[in-house]
């Protein structure tokens, strides 16, 4: 049976020491690390290995199981597949290195491949870290504390909420179809799934309109209030963020 509860579908690891630090600190820290990774030079081995160490050290602090991490990392597969073709396609001044089965391998393409693999994988890992120890509403709370415009926060909060709603609704639809004898066998049997997905989109749009009008009638002005609570400080996380930024700044200055 499929669970049908409107909850955060990404697991929250309560035993992680990053769970109870301020959400705005986690959001800002992860953003700065991703920024540092994005602007780092992949030709600098020190930067590469330092960022890899920092990101996976923070990942170890989250206590996210390896199986869960690898499952979520599958989102990186399209970037990996794209990157694997770059050594054969991307070239500058015909900088050929060697030849494989009559295909030329170019230095520019190899550099581009490592750039995408390094930055996409580590960036996604930071996202997995943030969502693994921070609930969706805490992320919204952190953005609010960082003075992000209310309209953006409202859009993001409703998007997160309705992703969960769609997941639960689709699970109920599949249960209903299975109870009526539906069995997935090949591409032809996916047609009912396509029709059901289209109906869910229409239903979701109509539900969104009803919820919006209902909230407006109750005086919603775009602000989302959260109860205050006590948070802890993680010196390890702060140190990793600061070290990542300092490494990038030193490289750009020197």
N, C-alpha and C positions, 0 to 999 in steps of 0.2 A: 504494500500500500504506500501511497505517496503522502507525505506530511502536508497539511494545508494550514499553515499558520503564518500570519503576517509578521515575520521576524527577520532579523538580519541573516541573510543566507550565507554569508561568509563567517566561518567559525570565529568566535572570540575566545582567546586563550586567557582565562582568568588567572592562571598561575604565572603569567609573564610579568616581569618587573616593569615592562613598558605599559602595562594595562592601566595603571592608576596615575600616570603623569598627565599633565594638562593637555587637553586635545589640541589647543592652539600651538603648544610647543611641539607636539608630534607632527602636526600639519606643516608648520613652518620649517621644522628640522628636515623632514622628508623632502620638502620642496627645495631647500637649499642643497641637499645632497644630490638630488636629480639635476639641479642647475649646474652643480660642480661637475657631475658626470658628463652632462651635455656639452660643456665647454672645454673639457679636458682633451689633451692631445694624445691620441692612441699611439703615437710614435715614441712617447715618453714612457718607458717601462715602469719607472717608479710610480707615476700617476696611476697606471693601469693596476698594478699589483696592490697599491695602497687602497684604491677605491674598492677593489674586489675584497680585500681583507676587511675594510670598514663595513661594507654592506653585509657581508656574510657573518661578521661578528654581531652586528645588530640583529640579523636574522636569528642567530643562536639565542639572543636574549629574549626573543618573542616566544620561544618554545613551540613554534609551529612544527608539526611533524614533517619529516622529509617527504613522505608520500603526499601529504596535502600540498606542500610547496611545489612539488613536481607536477601535480595535477593542475594547479593554477598557472604554472609556468608554460603550459601548452598554448597559452595565448600568444606566445613568442614564436610559434612554429611558422606562421606566414612570413615574419621578418627573416627567420633563418633560411627558409626556402628561397626568398628573394635574394638574400645576401650571397648564397652559394653560387649564383649565376654571375655575380659581378666580376670575378677574376677573368672571365672569358669575354665580358662585354665592355667594361669600363677601362679606357686607356687614355693616356696623355702623351703625345709625341711618340706614339708607338713604342712604349716602354715595356717591351716583351721580356719576360723572365725565362720561360721555357715553354715547351709544347707537350700537350697530353693528347694522344690519339688524334693528331692533326688539328687540335684546338689550341690556340695561343692563350697563354696565361700572362696577364699584364700586372705590373707592380701597382699601378693606380687602383685597379680592381681589387687586388688583394688588400690594400689599405682600406678601401671602402667597405670590403666585406668585414674586416675586423672591427671597423668603426661601428657598423650596424649591430654586429653580434655583441660587442662590448656594451654599447650604450643602451640598446634595446633590452638586453637581458638584465642588466643591472637596474635600469629604470623600472622595469616591470617588477623586479624583486623588491624594490623600495615600495612600490604600490601594494604588493602582497603583504609587506611588513605593516604598512599603515592600516590596511583593511583587516588584517588578522588580529590586531590588538585594539582597534578602535571601532566602536559601533557607528552606524550611519548617522545617528542623531548626534553623537559626540563630534563627528567630523563637521557637521553643520554648526554645532556650538563653537567649535574651534574657529571656523571661518567667520562666524559672527564676532568673536573676540578679536580677530585680526582686522576688523572694520571693513570686511568685504561688503559691497553694496547689497542692501536687503533684497532687491529684486533678483539678483544672481543667486543668493542663498535660498530664496523661496523656490526658484526654478529647480535648483539642485536637489533640495529636500523633497519636492514633489516627484522629481524624476526617480530618485532612489526609492521612494515609497512605492511608486507605481511599477517599478521593475519587479519588486517583491510581489505586488498584487498580480501582475501578469504571470509570474512564475507559478504562484499558487493557483491561479485561474486555469492555466494551461494543464497543470497536474490534475485538477478536477475534471477537465474535459477529457483527458486521456483515460482517467478512471471510468468515466461515463461511457466512452467508446469501447473500452475493454469489456465492460459489463454487458455490452450489446454484441459481443463476439468479434470485435475488430482485432485483427492480428497484423503486425507489420511484416510483410513478405515482399521484398523488392521495391522498386521505384513506383510501380503502379499503385501500390497500397498507400503511398504517401500523399495521394491526392486528397483524401479526407482530412489529413493533417493540414494541408495547405488551405482548404476551405475553412477549417476550424480556426487557423491562425488569422485569416482575414476577418472572420466574424469577431474574434477577440479584439482586433485593432479597432473595429467600428464600435464595439461595446465599450472599449477603454476610452475612446474619444467622447462618447456620450456620457460615460460616468464622470470623466474629468470635467465636462461642462456642468453637470449637476453639482459636483462637489464645489467647484468654483463659485457658482451662484449661491450655494448654501453658505459658504464661508463669507462671501460678501454681505449676505443678509444678516450675518452674525457679527459684523463689524471688523472683519479681518483687514488689516492695513499693511500687510507685508512683513510685519515683525513676528519672529518666532521666539517665544520666551522659554527658558530652561531653568530648572531648579539648580541653585548653586550647591556645590559639594566640595569636599576637601580633596586635593590632589597631592601627589608626591613629586619629588624631583629625582631625575635619573642623571647623575653626573657622567655615567658611561655614555649615554646617548648624546648628551651635550658635548662631550669631548670628541666623539666621532664626527659630529656635525661641524664643530669648529676646526678640527684637523683637516676635514675635507675642503672647507672653504679656504683655509690658509694655504693648503697645497696648491689650489688653483690660482690664488692671488700671487703667490711667489713665482709660479711659472709664468704668469702674464707680465709681472713686473720685471723679472730677471731675464 
